[in-house]
Amino acid sequence: MITHARHEGPISRTAAAPLVDLYAVVYAEPPYNEGPEQVDRFRAGIFEESARPGFTLITAREGDTLIGASYGWTMSAGTWWSNASRPAPAEIFGVAKFAVMEWIVTPQRRGEGIGKILIRQLLEHRPERFATLASDPRSAARGIYRRAGWIEVGETKLSWGPSMDLLLCELPLPTGQRVGDEQTRL
């Protein structure tokens, strides 16, 4: 049986360990072909990311085994991806966005809908109007994002890796907000 859990705020080293292990398995595959150096970078960075405002982590476990995870944090108004090929549209730049940093499922469990549940639970009830993420255009995940309605709004070059497509999706209105209360939507 698969169970899901939600965690908000900084994570402990104990909680981070299975997430780092899952990251290592997922990103060892092509086209990423990441090794110990990239895994160590992820391990070191997860604590800083989890301390950011709005940090939320959703996990999927089967028994004690972590089989999937999605997490992100709030990118404040007036900020955008570093090294972006073009600035964010004004209506995006000027508001808080939810930055999805990871959305991963162990290779043996893909195609079962685990990822769909993870991202839905991560993004539902968010106060931000938009979500954004960076995706390797060579990955199979890029097609999943396109089919799910994420649109490309630019690209960025990682200091340690490949160019990434910057994607954006509009989030549903928070519960209780009426359509007439919203600003212009995409």
Order of alpha helices (4+ residues) and beta strands (2+ residues): beta-alpha-alpha-beta-beta-alpha-beta-alpha-beta-alpha-beta-beta
